[in-house]
Amino acid sequence: MSTHSLVSAFYGRVWNAGERGALDDLVTDDFHFQGSLGAPVIGRDAFWGMVSFVRGALSDYHCTIVDCVTEEGKAFARMRFAGTHTAPFRGVEPTGQRVEWQGAALFEFAGDRIGALWVLSDTAALDAALAG
């Protein structure tokens, strides 16, 4: 699978579809994740906890790849994130409002899997959307 295909499958299967089993196919056992929405996590189970939390707080959560540039061993994607705020999130009680924000993701690959991911999100825009 190409690096671009791995990035697409990661967002499509894991984040958008909530497919836990996809992590076995797409990320390494010791996958390292650092994002703007929480503390760094290491490993599939810890990462799945993060995915489940975000998807639980923002129903119909969806990640859209706006742009993606790949080179051997790395990929960079400009992202759009969106969902409906239906559970407590970032210290805010559910508003029922649709929220949307953007971010950037830097992937590092280990063989045919994703070994690490660093995501920087526009949390100011997210927090403003949550505040209404």
C-alpha positions in Angstrom: 0.0 0.0 0.0 1.4 3.4 -0.9 1.9 6.1 1.8 -1.0 8.1 0.4 -3.3 5.0 0.5 -2.2 4.4 4.1 -3.1 8.0 5.1 -6.5 7.7 3.3 -7.3 4.4 4.9 -6.2 5.6 8.3 -8.7 8.5 8.2 -11.4 6.7 6.3 -11.4 3.4 8.3 -10.3 4.5 11.8 -11.5 8.0 12.3 -14.5 8.2 10.0 -15.8 4.7 10.2 -14.7 3.9 13.7 -13.2 0.6 12.6 -11.0 -0.6 15.6 -9.7 -3.6 13.6 -8.2 -1.3 11.0 -5.5 -0.3 13.4 -4.0 -3.8 13.2 -3.6 -3.3 9.5 -2.5 0.3 9.4 -0.3 1.2 12.5 2.6 -0.4 14.2 2.2 -2.1 17.6 4.1 0.9 19.3 2.4 3.6 17.2 3.1 7.1 18.7 0.4 9.7 18.5 0.7 13.4 19.5 -2.3 15.6 18.8 -3.7 18.9 20.0 -6.8 17.3 21.6 -5.0 15.4 24.3 -1.9 13.9 25.8 0.5 11.8 23.7 -0.4 8.1 23.4 1.7 5.1 22.5 0.2 1.8 21.2 -2.9 0.8 19.4 -5.1 0.4 22.5 -4.2 3.8 23.9 -4.8 5.5 20.6 -8.1 3.7 20.2 -9.1 5.3 23.5 -8.4 8.7 22.0 -10.4 7.9 18.9 -13.3 6.6 20.9 -13.4 9.7 23.1 -13.4 12.1 20.2 -15.9 10.1 18.2 -18.1 9.8 21.3 -18.1 13.5 22.0 -18.6 14.6 18.4 -21.2 12.4 16.8 -20.9 12.0 13.0 -17.2 12.9 13.4 -15.5 13.2 10.0 -12.0 13.9 8.8 -11.4 15.2 5.3 -8.0 15.2 3.7 -7.8 18.6 2.0 -4.2 18.1 0.6 -1.7 15.4 1.1 2.0 15.4 0.1 4.0 12.2 0.4 7.6 11.2 0.1 9.4 8.1 1.0 8.8 7.4 4.7 6.7 10.5 5.4 3.4 12.3 4.5 2.0 15.7 5.4 -1.8 16.3 5.2 -3.8 19.4 5.6 -7.0 18.4 7.3 -10.6 19.5 8.0 -12.3 18.0 11.1 -16.0 18.2 11.9 -18.7 16.7 14.1 -21.8 17.5 16.1 -21.1 18.3 19.8 -23.3 15.7 21.6 -21.2 14.9 24.8 -18.9 16.8 27.1 -15.7 17.9 25.2 -12.9 20.2 26.1 -14.7 21.2 29.3 -17.9 22.2 27.4 -21.2 20.5 28.0 -23.0 19.3 24.8 -24.4 22.1 22.7 -25.8 20.0 19.8 -23.9 22.4 17.5 -21.9 21.4 14.4 -18.3 22.2 14.9 -15.5 22.4 12.3 -11.8 23.2 12.5 -8.6 22.6 10.5 -5.3 21.1 11.2 -2.1 19.6 9.8 -0.8 16.0 10.2 2.7 14.7 9.8 2.9 10.9 9.3 6.1 8.8 9.7 6.0 5.3 8.3 7.7 2.1 9.5 7.7 -0.4 6.7 4.1 -0.8 5.4 2.5 0.8 8.5 2.2 4.1 10.2 4.7 4.4 13.0 4.0 7.9 14.3 1.7 10.7 13.8 1.8 14.3 14.9 -1.3 16.5 14.5 -1.5 20.2 15.1 -5.1 21.5 15.2 -6.5 25.0 15.2 -7.9 24.5 18.7 -8.8 28.2 19.0 -11.3 27.8 16.2 -12.6 24.6 17.8 -13.0 26.2 21.2 -14.8 29.2 19.5 -17.2 26.8 17.8 -17.9 25.0 21.0 -18.6 28.3 22.8 -21.2 29.1 20.1 
